[in-house]
Amino acid sequence: MKNKIIKNNKTFNSIGAFSNNHILYNDDCNNVMDEMISKNIKVDLIITDPPYDIKNTKTGGESYLNKSFQKSQDELTKFNLTKGFDYETILNKMVKLQDKINMYIWCNKSQIPFYLDYFVIKMGCNFDIIKWVKTNPMPTYHNKYMTDTEYCIYVRKGGYCNPENYQDGSTLFQAPINTKDKKLYKHPTIKPENIIDRLVRNSSKENETIFDPFMGSGTTGVSALKHNRKFIGVELLKEFYNISKNRIVNSNNLDYKSLDTKLVS
């Protein structure tokens, strides 16, 4: 479905900014999705990286390696990225935003069974599991396999999916941990932009709308605009909302304004 952004006196009850067919909200995604649903706003593709479900964030040990790994775990805890989220409530709203289910959801291994149960068993979706295998993982393999893979559940029910070449059609991405972006944008679970680029190309068309309810550092928004898609992004934490906004501005030479728009079909 093609959408457009227009000026309107009836605004979302959210703090945010807009420019060039992109709207960013500094708010709880529940609030924004409720508004979108009430106004029958639809999106064509959802790409998002919600909080993971990590049972144990303590590494133990005093070695340099353990201390380094503990630092990254502490960052996840600091930004409340280890306790999952209200799955049923959020997913039900995400589904209502699409005429045809078409979503990429990053997750950790323990979340996969729930997503498969919700989307495949209950919703009757097709699915793939996209894997980012890190070529430079931290060598923490005592009494376990290394944590060298991140997972992205791709679910669709009538949604568009059309990889244009052999590489884009692969469900396996091999790339190093993007340390430079982590330092630059300060988000502990930031994903490589070139991976998000592939997802955008594979499952959306130009001028379609991509939604990210857990925007983080704004990678999905940067990729959407780069590929001539519209974008709606929501981030609860003010720090990352500002990072996202500045990153998208700097990547695309935009001039953001105070939010006084709404998206309409």
Secondary structure, 3 states (H helix, E strand, C coil): CECEEEECCCCCCCEEEEECCEEEEECCHHHHHHHHHHCCCCCCEEEECCCCECCCCCCCCCCHHHHHHHHHHHHHHHCCCCECCCHHHHHHHHHHCCCCEEEEEEECHHHHHHHHHHHHHHCCCEEEEEEEEECCCCCCCCCCCCCCEEEEEEEEEECCCCCCCCCCCCCEEEECCCHHHHHHHCCCCCCCHHHHHHHHHHHCCCCEEEEECCCCCCHHHHHHHHCCCEEEEECCCHHHHHHHHHHHHHHHCCCCEECCEEEEC
